[in-house]
């Protein structure tokens, strides 16, 4: 049995030399289709994923949305296609003080690569309408031009002092930010799953998401959703969500995160392996 855990991998065994070998491929996303990339870029990425599918005996997708993308844009033939969700990386029981930036008051949090796909710039108007809040964005500055554009926009809006682009943070600092944020915001345009969403939900935090790709599937009824990204709509959605958030909803949010466990994921993967033996 050979498990290729990501659709962008480059290493697969030679099945001609090992004809009894079975290959399982996990496809995380076909986000290239949803990022506004040029057609040649999309086709090149799809061709590579298709080449791995052609060499596999079973396909696993990490969300129903990813599965629908695979079935719509790839040729799977009669190969079984399963959905196995990612599990939750549980936060430590004890969360210490951050070694990096520590906000002095209430703050909003976003986690993810800092690039156009993550769409974090649409959150800047929240700093205008909430002058006591800071916005912390943690994640690698994947697109320097986008990061510079966000800084310039914050400057033009007069909120640059309350926008903090933290870059990559430690797991310990991430846990502190998740535990202490006022709300978690993830307006991403393309996600195969959206792991930071459930990482925030395990703390019972109000979570605000886009309606794009897999996010409604992962956030469920426990999340709030931006119907569009007009500044007025973003502000209204945030205000209404925070006004309706209470301790009872926090319990539902925690329960939603609890749906995703690595133990259950492992059990389902084991069943896939056994089905091929």
C-alpha angles and dihedrals in degrees: 000000000000122000117199101197099195135039093226093059122127102201124082129150123254102257092189088065092041105035094170093055117113121209127206117194124198114207112198099183149326090223091148086079093058103041101076092250119162116271094249090054091050093049093048092052093046091049091055093048090048091052090056092046089052090057095045133089098203134019126214121194123193095222140018088247092057090048091053089050092050093049092047099046107025136057111242100161111192095334114127116251117203134185115223116169124220116254129241120264097222117223119238117267091238118048115194129203115287118260090208130051115341115196116225095218143009117328144183120229137212126177127195145075111317100240141115094270093061089057095206094152091076088071095064094089088064088069090055094052094039106046093176095057132087125206117221118192116189122192146081115303091242095168112034092188091056091047091051091048091052091050091050092050091050089050092051091049092050093240102102094113090061097046112089118186099194101182116208114353133192121261089247093054091045090055091051092050092048093049096047105035119113091223140349119233127195112169093168120160096211132026132157089201117335107228097185088061095066091037087063093041093058086070092051092246122160106255126203118198143172118249091236128125115321100351099096088049092054099036094044120176090326095074133072118233135212107226088200138347103249108136092241093049093048091051093045094048091050093047094048092046095050091046091054096043116105140148093279091057089048088062092053090049092053090048091053091054090049090065089078117069131156089223090062091044090052092049091053093047090051089054090053092050092050092049089062098047 
